[in-house]
Amino acid sequence: MADETDVAALFARLKEEIRAAGPRSDGVTPAQVRLSVRDQAERLWPVSADRPFVGKARPLKMFLRRFIRWYVEPAWADQRAFNDAVLKLIDDLDERISRLEQR
């Protein structure tokens, strides 16, 4: 019985976190929140070193970017692959939940 309570509390907490990340108006449906969060995840999943330079040290930053790219790019490629896999798993789970709810 204690395990069910913990799962219910965890589920409630996750729902609150998802709602907090999505649209905040009162009439927002769970589907709209899910789409909003998904859109945000789609925009942010590709990790890269290609960001605009800000500030006065532009030549130094350009040199450093080229110099360290060989070191950090493999890790970012792994992160992109992980992010892509997580999004696909979440989509699969959402589809399974939808099918279970329809039964």
C-alpha positions in Angstrom: 0.0 0.0 0.0 2.9 2.4 0.8 4.3 1.7 -2.7 1.0 2.8 -4.3 1.0 6.0 -2.4 4.6 6.8 -3.4 3.8 6.1 -7.1 0.6 8.3 -6.9 2.6 11.1 -5.2 5.3 10.8 -7.8 2.8 10.8 -10.7 1.1 13.9 -9.2 4.4 15.7 -8.9 5.4 14.9 -12.5 2.0 16.2 -13.7 2.6 19.5 -11.8 6.1 19.8 -13.3 4.8 19.3 -16.8 2.0 21.8 -16.3 4.4 24.3 -14.9 6.6 23.9 -18.0 3.7 24.4 -20.5 1.1 27.1 -21.1 -0.2 28.6 -17.9 -3.7 29.8 -18.7 -6.7 28.1 -17.0 -8.4 26.7 -20.1 -5.3 24.8 -21.3 -5.9 21.1 -22.0 -3.3 18.4 -21.1 -2.8 17.8 -24.9 -1.9 21.5 -25.4 0.6 21.3 -22.5 2.1 18.1 -23.9 2.5 19.7 -27.4 4.0 22.9 -25.9 6.6 20.9 -23.9 7.3 18.7 -26.9 7.9 21.7 -29.1 10.3 23.1 -26.6 12.1 19.7 -26.5 12.3 19.6 -30.3 13.9 23.1 -30.4 16.5 22.3 -27.7 17.6 18.7 -28.3 20.4 19.4 -30.8 23.5 20.4 -28.8 26.2 22.1 -30.7 29.2 24.4 -30.4 27.8 26.7 -33.1 26.5 29.6 -31.1 26.9 33.3 -31.9 29.7 35.1 -30.3 28.9 37.8 -27.7 31.5 40.2 -26.4 34.8 41.7 -27.4 37.0 38.5 -27.4 35.6 37.2 -30.7 39.0 36.3 -32.4 40.1 34.4 -29.2 36.7 32.6 -29.0 37.0 31.6 -32.7 40.4 30.2 -32.1 39.4 28.3 -29.0 36.3 26.9 -30.7 38.3 25.4 -33.5 41.0 24.2 -31.1 38.7 22.4 -28.7 36.0 21.2 -31.1 37.8 17.8 -31.6 37.5 17.2 -27.9 33.9 18.3 -27.2 32.1 17.4 -30.4 32.0 13.6 -29.7 30.4 14.2 -26.4 27.8 16.5 -27.9 27.1 13.9 -30.6 26.5 11.4 -27.8 24.2 13.9 -26.1 22.2 14.6 -29.3 21.8 10.8 -29.8 20.6 10.5 -26.2 18.2 13.4 -26.5 16.8 11.9 -29.7 16.3 8.5 -28.1 14.6 9.9 -25.1 12.2 11.9 -27.2 11.3 8.8 -29.2 10.8 6.8 -26.0 8.5 9.4 -24.6 6.5 9.5 -27.8 6.2 5.7 -27.6 5.1 5.8 -24.0 2.5 8.5 -24.8 1.2 6.3 -27.6 0.9 3.3 -25.3 -0.8 5.3 -22.7 -3.3 6.6 -25.2 -4.1 3.1 -26.4 -4.6 1.9 -22.8 -6.8 4.9 -22.0 -9.0 4.0 -25.1 -9.5 0.5 -23.8 
